[in-house]
């Protein structure tokens, strides 16, 4: 399941801060996929705990699984565009 499929049903339950963070991730997916949780927290001016909470709400076990889903989704859409 790609990132968009995984998260689509969870977005309505996000807090305003989580919504902003989610929007940043969506708009910058190609950059965020390679960021550490600390880098992302600094870029978005939130704590690493806020990011971890978001990741859990989106249905991932942790940040590593979340990052892998982002990378897989980018790869999927890059492959589709090349075909």
N, C-alpha and C positions, 0 to 999 in steps of 0.2 A: 504494500500500500504506500503510495507516495505521500509526501508532506501535505499536499492540499486535500487529499481524500481523508487523511488521518485527522486533520484539524478542523475541517469545515463544520462539523457538528458541535465543536467545543467553543467556538468563537463567541457565541452569545452569552456565555457564562463568565467572560473575562471582565475584570475590573477596568476602570478607565486607564490606569497605569499599564496594565497588561495589554489592553487594546493598543495603546501607543507603541509599546514594545513589539507587539505582534505586527503592527503596520510597518514598523521599521524593518523587521525581519523580512516581510514579504517584498518590500521595495528594494531591499539590498541582499536578496537571497544569495547571489553569486559572491558576495563579500563575506556575509555572515557564516556561510558554510565552513569557512576556514578559520574562523575566530575562536579563541578560547572564551570560556564563560566570563573570565575577568576582563578581557578586551571588550566584549560585548557590553558588559555592565558599565565600563568606563565610557564607552561611546554613547550609550543611552542615558547616562547619569542615573542609574539605578543600582541597587545592590545585587550581588551574585545570588542572594537568597530570593530576590524578586524574580530573577530569571529562572532559577530552579523551580519556583512555585508555578510559573507559567508553563514550563516544560512538563511538569507533572499534570497540570490541568489539561494540557493538550494530548495527554495519553501516553507520554514517553516515560520510561523507567528512570532516565537521567539525561544529563547533557550530552554524553557520548552517543547515546542512541538517537537523540534529537539531531545532533550534528551529522550523523551518518544519514539520517533521513533527508536532510537538506542536500547533502552531497549526491545521494542517489537520485533525488528529484531533479537537481540541476543536470546530472548526467542523462537522465531520461529525456528531458526537454531538449538538451543539446543534441542527443542522438536523433530525436524526432525531427528537429530542424534540419539536420544534415541529410535526411532521407528525401 
